[in-house]
Amino acid sequence: MPQQVQGVIARAKGVAVEIATITVPDPGPGEAVVRVQACGVCHTDLHYREGGVNDEFPFLLGHEASGIVESVGEGVTEVAPGDFVILNWRAVCGECRACERGRPQYCFNTHNAKQRMTLEDGTELTPALGIGAFAEKTLVAAGQCTKVDPGASPAAAGLLGCGVMAGIGAAINTGGVTRGDSVAVIGCGGVGDAAVMGARLAGASKIIAVDVEDRKLETARRLGATHTVNSRTTDPVEAIRELTGGFGADVVIEAVGRPETYEQAFYARDLAGTVVLVGVPTPEMRLDLPLIDVFGRGGALKSSWYGDCLPSRDFPMLIDLYRQGRLDLDAFVTETIALDQVEQAFTKMHDGDVLRSVVIL
């Protein structure tokens, strides 16, 4: 039977979120109902509330989550009731041209649950990134559930579902950072700090963190940065070059999503170096670079979508590293909160007071 649970919704653009009663249907073919244990408060949820993603209100917010599979629909073999899972927003299809070429991390036909969760009056909800995990239970496609070691902290594990995976993956998967590389990360919020951690995990010899706030730079240093640059007072391109023998970094990760910082990243890389854009720009932003510089510097300019991750491959591996004490996911959990504190968490996030507020259910 359909279940009624409490969840956090955004009814209209710019309006404070509220708790409402949500109807969760029984899982259909290829679907699963998950009892949510923890869900991080991500900038993307705030973008949904502000109408920055689309205008398909009302939204059921939350997507960076972990929980226990409660029930599954017909044909589901990936997970079973009782499994501890991290939710992901890119369930691969296995049939598109990327999947058929052995590159499922680039799947062009990812999917979500076919059924919709609703309000009590039957109004259909749009789940954030196809997940909607600011709720006691949520309905997702079974492929959005990745089984991991149940010994992991739900609060820490859930963060791999979005921001932390995006940063680690930008360094390791997209940027191809390897031992001995020099890496610069521009923007030290949650994603940038995860990129710092990913670069350290990959064996980078020099990791340069760049931000305009000293407190964020201090956090980046704790997470593995070997050098820090406050770009409010110092030209970051000159500073990165000076720290790399005058050449520039092998890999520069831009975790802000603005033309100015992307241009800094472009000129702060070594010849034949790599720039990775993981910061999310807005649709109106434009970039003007001399084409001769694009040609003359060689290398690669890449964008990183979800850290180019394959959840079935990357989530269990990273959780294993966490359980071994080699990946400090707990460092990203600034505070734990209740469902009715999401609006306050948005304010703290906007003000830069937290890496992650995590809703515990």
Beta strands, then each sheet from edge to edge (+ up, - down):
strand 1: 3-10
strand 2: 18-24
strand 3: 31-40
strand 4: 59-60
strand 5: 64-72
strand 6: 84-87
strand 7: 118-119
strand 8: 126-127
strand 9: 137-141
strand 10: 145-147
strand 11: 182-186
strand 12: 206-211
strand 13: 227-230
strand 14: 249-254
strand 15: 269-277
strand 16: 300-303
strand 17: 335-337
strand 18: 357-360
sheet 1: 7+ 2- 1+ 4- 8-
sheet 2: 9+ 3- 5+ 6- 10+
sheet 3: 9+ 3- 18+ 17+
sheet 4: 13+ 12+ 11+ 14+ 15+ 16+
end
